[in-house]
Amino acid sequence: MIDFRYHLVSIVAIFLALTVGIVLGTTMLQDPLLNTLQTETSQLRDQSDELREEKDVADRLSAGADEMAAAYAEDMLTDQLTGTRVVVMEAPGVPEELRDGVVARIEQAGGVVTGRLSFTDKYIDPGQSSFIRELTGQLAEDAEPPRGSAHERAGAELARAVIRSEEELEESSESEEGSEEDGGEEADAGAVLAGFAEAGLLTVQGEPSGKADIGLVLAPAEPFTTATASEPEQDDATPPGNTAFLALANALDAEAGGAVLVGTTTSIEPGGLLAQAREEQAGFTTVDTAGTTTGDVVTTLALAITTEGRSGHYGIGEDADGFLPDPLPQPNEPTRPEDPGDNLQDEDAE
């Protein structure tokens, strides 16, 4: 007959066995486990040190490349954009130093920045699409309204407002009468830009109305988010900002026969504006290294090849054609005032 003493002894035996097992297990496994953890920690520390050293080397190489680019920028860029007028389009979130660096190199190459359009967050808000579509139709007035989505229409109208047409170029070079006609068309273009500005969609710096030969679009420092006022961020969705500014770049490309979209290396990260442009095999030119001395020089060379009727994708991204254009663009003939001595020589020849 099994009594209480039997149960008590059994329970004590079970707990004693568990205790002995725990003690033996921890004693036998302690050293191998600690050794394994110490080895893995040491390996991770070594890898971290190696990566840090590699990053330091890469940073020094990058700094050296910037120094070399700055030293030879004058030789590389002289007269590359002489006689070329550039309008700059800034997405929301463009760093001031990036914009100023690119503008400085354009001017060093002999180009003229006619003005800048700085877009607001309102322009890329999907909730404003109907408003943008209606506004674009009103500002088009007698002209046939552009076709497509709201931002495709807006981009086409803005491109038409800032880019000089072939007819305008011919008229402005033929006679003073052509200049007067340009003034009227410039006023219409100014009204379009003013309309978008008054609606809070952009701000205007300088006098870009109908004066540019090519458009330069600056991507934001960080990729646009997919979140909207009514929807949370979605992993697989296309950021509304990408849709808006790719439409703008395509419109500038169609109107001017070439356009350039530039950004920092963050713009080629997943969801980045340049990453999507290259994925869609955009016909306009892209540069993903802007914001550095070297990248700003490459941006200027990219503008120069665009004036030659070429295009490409440049920088360090996997889809880039190369780090910089190949072959390099040919400098434009520098313009100079008429030398009075030329007239004297003509008179002597007569």
Residue pairs with C-beta under 8 A, 6 or more apart in sequence:
62 292
62 294
65 294
66 292
66 293
66 294
67 293
69 76
69 293
69 294
69 297
70 293
73 105
73 108
73 293
73 297
74 108
76 297
76 301
76 328
77 105
77 108
77 109
77 110
77 297
77 300
77 301
78 109
78 110
78 331
79 109
79 110
79 331
79 332
79 333
79 334
80 109
80 110
80 111
80 300
80 301
80 303
80 304
80 329
80 331
80 332
81 106
81 109
81 110
81 111
81 300
81 303
81 304
81 307
81 332
82 109
82 110
82 111
82 331
82 332
82 333
82 334
82 335
83 110
83 332
83 335
84 110
84 111
84 112
84 213
84 214
84 303
84 304
84 307
84 332
85 111
85 112
85 113
85 114
85 164
85 211
85 212
85 213
85 214
86 106
86 111
86 112
86 113
86 114
86 212
86 213
86 214
86 215
86 216
86 303
87 113
87 114
87 115
87 116
87 117
87 162
87 163
87 208
87 211
87 212
87 214
87 215
87 216
88 99
88 102
88 103
88 113
88 115
88 116
88 117
88 216
88 218
89 116
89 117
89 119
89 215
89 216
89 217
89 218
89 245
89 248
89 252
90 99
90 116
90 117
90 118
90 119
90 218
91 119
91 124
91 217
91 218
91 219
91 220
91 224
91 241
91 245
91 273
92 119
92 120
92 121
92 123
92 124
92 220
92 241
93 220
93 221
93 222
94 118
94 218
94 219
94 220
94 221
95 221
95 291
97 291
98 218
98 221
98 264
98 290
98 291
99 116
99 218
101 290
101 291
101 293
101 296
102 216
102 218
102 262
102 290
102 296
102 299
102 300
103 113
104 296
105 296
105 297
105 299
105 300
106 113
106 216
106 300
106 303
107 113
108 300
109 300
109 303
109 304
110 332
110 334
111 300
111 303
113 206
114 162
114 206
114 207
114 208
114 211
114 212
115 162
115 204
115 205
115 206
115 207
115 208
115 209
115 211
115 212
116 204
116 205
116 206
116 208
117 158
117 162
117 193
117 202
117 203
117 204
117 205
117 208
118 202
118 203
118 205
119 201
119 202
119 245
120 200
120 201
120 202
120 203
122 128
122 199
122 200
122 201
123 132
123 154
123 201
123 202
123 244
124 224
124 240
124 241
124 244
124 245
125 228
125 229
125 240
126 228
126 240
127 228
127 229
127 230
128 201
129 149
129 150
129 151
130 150
131 199
132 150
132 151
132 153
132 154
132 201
133 150
133 153
133 154
135 154
135 195
135 196
135 199
135 201
136 145
136 146
136 150
136 153
136 154
136 157
137 145
137 153
138 195
139 157
139 191
139 192
139 195
139 196
140 146
140 157
141 188
143 160
145 153
146 152
146 153
146 154
146 155
146 156
146 157
146 251
147 153
148 156
148 247
149 243
149 247
151 243
151 244
151 247
151 248
152 247
152 250
152 251
154 196
154 247
154 248
155 244
155 247
155 248
155 249
155 250
155 251
155 252
156 251
156 254
156 255
157 192
158 192
158 193
158 196
158 248
158 251
159 215
159 248
159 251
159 252
159 254
159 255
159 256
160 189
160 192
160 255
161 188
161 189
161 190
161 192
161 193
161 208
161 209
161 210
162 189
162 193
162 208
162 209
162 210
162 211
162 212
162 215
163 210
163 212
163 213
163 214
163 215
163 252
163 255
163 256
164 172
164 210
164 211
164 212
164 213
168 182
168 185
168 210
170 178
171 177
171 178
171 179
171 181
171 182
172 178
172 179
172 182
182 210
185 210
186 209
186 210
186 211
187 209
189 209
189 210
190 209
193 202
193 204
193 208
193 209
194 204
196 202
197 203
197 204
212 256
213 256
213 307
214 252
214 256
214 258
214 259
214 260
214 303
214 306
214 307
215 249
215 252
215 253
215 255
215 256
215 259
215 260
216 259
216 260
216 262
216 299
216 303
217 245
217 248
217 249
217 252
217 259
217 260
217 261
217 262
218 262
218 263
218 290
219 245
219 261
219 262
219 263
219 264
219 267
219 272
219 273
219 274
220 241
220 263
220 267
220 273
221 264
221 266
222 266
223 239
223 266
223 267
223 269
223 270
223 271
223 272
223 273
224 239
224 240
224 241
224 242
224 271
224 273
225 233
225 239
225 241
226 233
226 234
226 235
226 237
226 238
226 239
226 240
226 271
227 233
227 234
228 240
238 276
239 271
241 273
242 271
242 273
242 276
245 261
245 273
246 273
246 276
246 277
246 280
246 282
249 259
249 261
249 277
249 282
249 284
250 259
250 282
250 283
250 284
252 259
252 284
253 259
253 282
253 283
253 284
257 309
258 284
258 285
258 306
258 307
258 309
258 311
259 284
259 285
259 306
260 284
260 285
260 286
260 287
260 299
260 302
260 303
260 306
261 273
261 274
261 277
261 282
261 284
261 285
261 286
261 287
262 274
262 286
262 287
262 288
262 290
262 295
262 299
262 302
263 272
263 273
263 274
263 287
263 288
263 290
264 288
264 289
264 290
264 291
264 295
265 288
265 289
265 315
265 316
265 317
266 272
267 273
267 274
267 275
267 288
268 274
268 275
268 278
268 288
268 315
268 316
268 317
268 319
269 275
274 286
274 288
274 317
275 317
277 284
277 286
278 286
278 313
278 317
278 319
278 320
279 319
283 311
284 306
284 311
285 302
285 303
285 305
285 306
285 311
285 312
285 313
285 314
286 313
286 314
286 315
287 295
287 298
287 299
287 302
287 313
287 314
287 315
288 295
288 313
288 314
288 315
288 316
288 317
288 320
289 295
289 298
289 314
289 315
289 316
289 323
290 296
290 299
295 315
298 314
298 315
298 323
298 324
298 325
301 324
301 325
301 328
301 329
302 312
302 314
302 325
304 325
304 329
305 311
305 312
305 325
305 329
307 329
307 332
308 329
308 330
310 325
310 329
312 321
312 322
312 325
313 319
313 320
313 321
314 320
314 321
314 322
314 323
314 324
314 325
315 323
316 323
